Every structure is written in C-alpha cells, then in structure tokens.
Amino acid sequence: MAELEPGTELTAFSSPNAVPTEWSRARATLAKAELYWLSTVRPDGRPHVTPLLGVWLEGALYFCTGPDERKAKNLRENHHCVVTTGHNTLEGLDIVIEGTAETVSDDAELVRVADTYESKYGSHFAAPRGTWAGLGDAIRRSEALVYRVTPVTGFGFGKGELFSETRWRF
C-alpha cells in the first residue's frame, strides 16, 4: 500500500526563517518512536490520554489493546483520535497525528503488523520473559484488538535554534 504524500505548509507560529519539516523526516520519527500517546474521548465527553506502544506501517500508526480497556471503549463510541510522540525537551521534533481509528481484521495485515512490532521492539516481545511476550502471536491469531490510525491532519513542532510548526494535510 502506497503512503499518501501530504500537502505541507509552515504555519504563522514559526520562527522567522524557519522552513517546513519534510514529511519524510516526520515519517521516520513516527517509525522509530518507542512510545506514543493516544488521546480519545470518553462517552461523556471527557478526554482520555494514555501511553502505548505502536508501529508505523504503510502510512498508518497501529496499536493494540484489550476490548475492555478505556481506549477501546472510547473508540467504539467515537473513532476520532489523536496520536502524539516526540521529545520532552526544547530540542527535536514533536509529532501530532489526527485521524480515525479503525479495527484491523485482515489476516495478512495482522501478520505484517505483528512482524513489525517484533522487529521494532525485539526482546520486549520475545518469549518467555519479555514484557509483552506472545503479543505478536496473539496479533497474528486475531486475539488482540488491533487499530489502524490513518492520518487526516498532522503537525510537526520543530524545536531548537528555530521553532517551526508544520501542518500536513492528507
């Protein structure tokens, strides 16, 4: 599946002489991030934010959860969500992806997701003592609830000598 190339613009909240962050850099940042933050909305309208593991694959962010966890309950009611990752410093690049979470049930797609998780997180997924041992196999067997978040809009917040705010529209 070919990834979409978004339209890119530098917003007015950027430093003079700043340039937009290229989508290729943002995509690389999304792919290598160890941790992401998922923001969803509870049925009563209150926000919910939680850290999670995930993988960037074929133009989307994938994550998994249990069907009774708060994020799954929220996404059953409202599929819109925001995924963020970045640095807790004034250097680097922070990424915000707005999109819609869809459950994944295609066997071939689940295999690719499981393989990517295991490749990315390595020993954390290795049996018998890894933190998430067996999760890859559970994904392959459709025993884990897997979501795909395809970006609709993204923001890149470049920090350092120059500050830039880039908007990507997909």
C-alpha positions as a printed NumPy array, in Angstrom:
array([[  0.   ,   0.   ,   0.   ],
       [  1.491,   3.354,  -1.053],
       [  1.72 ,   6.038,   1.574],
       [ -0.029,   9.316,   0.877],
       [  2.189,  12.361,   0.401],
       [  0.526,  15.183,   2.293],
       [  0.317,  18.822,   1.409],
       [  2.809,  20.686,   3.584],
       [  2.661,  24.227,   4.938],
       [  4.53 ,  26.241,   7.518],
       [  2.149,  27.946,   9.937],
       [  2.358,  31.504,  11.247],
       [  3.53 ,  30.264,  14.657],
       [  7.027,  29.529,  13.319],
       [ 10.248,  31.476,  13.855],
       [ 11.366,  33.863,  11.116],
       [ 13.438,  31.935,   8.53 ],
       [ 12.042,  28.572,   9.678],
       [ 11.261,  26.024,   6.984],
       [  8.57 ,  23.345,   6.986],
       [  9.554,  19.918,   8.273],
       [  9.628,  17.436,   5.42 ],
       [  7.099,  14.609,   5.705],
       [  9.924,  12.082,   5.204],
       [ 11.505,  13.273,   8.473],
       [  8.165,  13.124,  10.3  ],
       [  7.508,   9.629,   8.94 ],
       [ 10.95 ,   8.485,  10.142],
       [ 10.243,   9.989,  13.578],
       [  6.908,   8.155,  13.736],
       [  8.535,   4.876,  12.716],
       [ 11.359,   4.955,  15.272],
       [  9.448,   6.327,  18.284],
       [  9.332,   3.877,  21.189],
       [  6.299,   5.407,  22.859],
       [  3.19 ,   7.207,  21.654],
       [  0.352,   8.971,  23.462],
       [ -3.216,   8.267,  22.353],
       [ -5.952,  10.817,  23.065],
       [ -9.575,   9.701,  22.84 ],
       [-12.897,  10.989,  24.139],
       [-14.996,   9.187,  26.748],
       [-18.711,   8.71 ,  26.034],
       [-19.497,  11.536,  28.487],
       [-17.182,  13.923,  26.595],
       [-14.242,  13.899,  28.997],
       [-10.793,  13.388,  27.422],
       [ -8.679,  10.292,  27.966],
       [ -4.941,  10.079,  27.269],
       [ -2.761,   7.002,  27.584],
       [  0.756,   5.972,  26.563],
       [  1.129,   2.963,  24.288],
       [  3.434,   1.018,  22.023],
       [  2.802,   1.225,  18.326],
       [  4.241,   0.8  ,  14.873],
       [  4.194,   2.988,  11.785],
       [  3.453,   0.804,   8.791],
       [  2.182,   1.517,   5.282],
       [  1.121,   5.092,   6.023],
       [ -0.647,   4.489,   9.33 ],
       [  0.022,   4.032,  13.028],
       [ -1.036,   0.686,  14.512],
       [ -1.581,  -0.151,  18.161],
       [ -3.316,  -2.907,  20.067],
       [ -5.312,  -3.123,  23.254],
       [ -7.812,  -5.259,  25.087],
       [-11.512,  -4.883,  24.268],
       [-12.354,  -3.82 ,  27.839],
       [ -9.688,  -1.128,  28.152],
       [-10.835,   2.505,  28.308],
       [ -9.323,   3.43 ,  24.933],
       [-11.195,   0.582,  23.193],
       [-14.456,   1.586,  24.879],
       [-13.923,   5.197,  23.818],
       [-13.101,   4.268,  20.235],
       [-16.247,   2.144,  19.952],
       [-18.263,   5.329,  20.571],
       [-16.063,   7.841,  18.735],
       [-13.392,   6.727,  16.236],
       [-11.68 ,  10.132,  16.107],
       [ -8.402,  10.293,  17.983],
       [ -5.021,  11.999,  18.229],
       [ -1.648,  10.256,  18.451],
       [  1.446,  12.149,  19.584],
       [  5.122,  11.389,  20.014],
       [  8.268,  13.413,  20.431],
       [ 10.747,  14.79 ,  22.929],
       [ 10.179,  16.174,  26.397],
       [ 12.779,  18.876,  25.721],
       [ 13.098,  22.12 ,  23.781],
       [ 15.102,  20.287,  21.084],
       [ 13.954,  17.831,  18.446],
       [ 10.665,  17.2  ,  16.718],
       [  7.234,  16.556,  18.221],
       [  4.564,  14.996,  16.015],
       [  0.769,  15.16 ,  16.339],
       [ -1.389,  12.981,  14.097],
       [ -5.152,  13.471,  13.949],
       [ -7.107,  10.621,  12.429],
       [ -9.724,   7.921,  12.732],
       [ -9.023,   4.581,  14.413],
       [-10.311,   1.527,  12.572],
       [-10.105,  -2.051,  13.773],
       [ -7.991,  -4.4  ,  11.686],
       [ -9.237,  -7.881,  10.844],
       [ -7.42 ,  -8.735,   7.594],
       [ -5.142, -11.719,   8.308],
       [ -2.326, -10.581,   6.007],
       [ -2.354,  -7.081,   7.51 ],
       [ -2.286,  -8.515,  11.044],
       [  0.768, -10.628,  10.153],
       [  2.586,  -7.528,   8.832],
       [  1.668,  -5.611,  11.999],
       [  2.868,  -8.429,  14.288],
       [  6.113,  -8.803,  12.335],
       [  6.739,  -5.054,  12.553],
       [  6.068,  -4.991,  16.317],
       [  8.509,  -7.851,  16.885],
       [ 11.142,  -6.283,  14.645],
       [ 10.821,  -2.901,  16.34 ],
       [ 10.559,  -3.916,  19.99 ],
       [ 12.765,  -7.028,  19.824],
       [ 13.399,  -8.627,  23.194],
       [ 10.336,  -6.989,  24.763],
       [  8.268,  -9.333,  22.571],
       [ 10.468, -12.42 ,  22.955],
       [  9.234, -15.374,  24.95 ],
       [  9.318, -16.387,  27.686],
       [ 10.341, -13.345,  29.758],
       [  9.66 , -10.352,  27.516],
       [  7.301,  -7.701,  28.855],
       [  4.84 ,  -8.37 ,  26.031],
       [  5.846, -11.971,  25.307],
       [  3.381, -13.663,  22.98 ],
       [  1.715, -10.453,  21.798],
       [  2.945, -10.915,  18.236],
       [  1.353, -14.351,  18.071],
       [ -1.839, -13.013,  19.669],
       [ -1.991, -10.337,  16.961],
       [ -1.497, -12.959,  14.248],
       [ -4.3  , -15.095,  15.723],
       [ -6.671, -12.089,  15.953],
       [ -6.73 , -12.418,  19.747],
       [ -5.589,  -8.821,  20.287],
       [ -7.695,  -5.864,  19.251],
       [ -5.6  ,  -4.009,  16.651],
       [ -6.336,  -0.476,  15.471],
       [ -5.055,   1.422,  12.438],
       [ -4.95 ,   5.22 ,  12.648],
       [ -4.617,   6.762,   9.199],
       [ -3.644,  10.438,   9.351],
       [ -6.06 ,  13.129,   8.234],
       [ -4.029,  16.072,   9.525],
       [ -0.611,  16.158,  11.138],
       [  1.524,  18.741,  12.855],
       [  5.269,  18.836,  13.352],
       [  6.723,  21.054,  16.03 ],
       [ 10.417,  21.585,  15.306],
       [ 12.348,  22.84 ,  18.31 ],
       [ 15.878,  24.1  ,  18.705],
       [ 17.61 ,  27.11 ,  17.207],
       [ 14.495,  27.806,  15.13 ],
       [ 10.979,  26.796,  16.079],
       [  8.704,  25.632,  13.311],
       [  5.12 ,  24.474,  13.13 ],
       [  4.392,  22.419,  10.045],
       [  0.905,  21.261,   9.032],
       [  0.424,  18.222,   6.824],
       [ -2.942,  17.648,   5.144],
       [ -3.587,  14.164,   3.781]])
